[in-house]
Amino acid sequence: MADTKHADRKAARLAREIGAFAKKHGGAEGQLAYLGQTGTRIVLVGSDGTWGDLVAPTHAVAEAAAGKAGLTLHESFDGEFAARVRTGPYEWTRMAGIQIGGPSNG
């Protein structure tokens, strides 16, 4: 019973964060990605192309949070959905820093 209450509270908190992201970015859609024992990542893409993510402790909590927030979910992160993502200087320098020794963001 305590685990269920904890999961419900976590889902409600994540749903509020999803809602805040959606409000700030003109709406949002998402995709759930398993992270193994770590949990499930909720990838968010705003209507303006901004992206973000949250991590839920379980897939069930991630699904509950998405449902509470009214988030439209995609089966995979590809095609038209992925094409909506707009990356900025931070992402490009971060990716370059990781991949080819580019500038760091630290």
N, C-alpha and C positions, 0 to 999 in steps of 0.2 A: 504494500500500500504506500509506504514512504517513497519507494522508487518511482511509483506512478505519479505521485504528487510532484516529486523533483523533476521528472521528465516533462510534466505539464507546465511547470513554472519555466523550465528552460525553453520549451517550445514557444511559450507566450512571449518571453524576452526576445528570442530570435525573431518572432513575428513582428514585434514592435520595431526592431532594427531594420528588418526588410521593408516595413511600411515607411520608415523614415528615409531610407535610401530611395524608395520609389517616389516619395513626395518631392525629394530634393532633385530628382532627375527625370521628372515628367512621366513617371511610370517605370515599371521594370518587369522583366521576365527572367527565368532562371533555369538552372540545370543542377541536378544532384550528382555528385561524384564520390564514390566510395574511396575512403582513405585507409581502409583496413581497420586495425584495432583503434586507430586514432579517432575514427568517426566518419562523418560524411561532410563534404564541402558543399556549401550552397553558393554556386556561382551566380552572381547577379549582373544583368546588363540593363542599364537604364535606357529610356527612350532617346536620351541625348548621346548615347554611345559610351558613357562612363561605365566602368565595370568595377566590381568589388566582390568580396566573398566573405562568408562566415563559415564557421565550423561547428557542426552539431555533434554531440557525443555518440549518437546512433543514427542510422538511416530513418528509423521510425520517428525520432524527434525532428529530423530535418523535414520529413514529409508533413508532420503535424504543423510545424512552423510555416511551411509554404502554404498549407491549406488555410491556416488561420489568417495569413496575410493576403490571401487571394492571389497568390503568385502563380502565373502561368508557367508550367514547367515544360522543358524540352527534353526529349530522350537523350540527345547527344549535343555536344558543343561543337557543331560544325555547320557548314552551309550558310544559309541566310542569317541564322542566329549569330554565329561567330563573326560574320562579316559586319555586324552592327557595332562591334567593339571599336572604340577609337582610342588609340594609344597616344600618349604624350611624351615629352622629353624625358620624364622620369623613367617610364617603362623602357624606352630605347636605350638610355644610358645604363640602366640596370641590367638589361639583357646583354648589352655589349660588355659590361663589366664582368658578368658571369661567364660569357662565352669566349671572349677573345682578349680579356685583360683590359677592357675599356675603362673609362672613368668610373670611379665609385660614386655612390650617392651618400656616403657616410661622412 
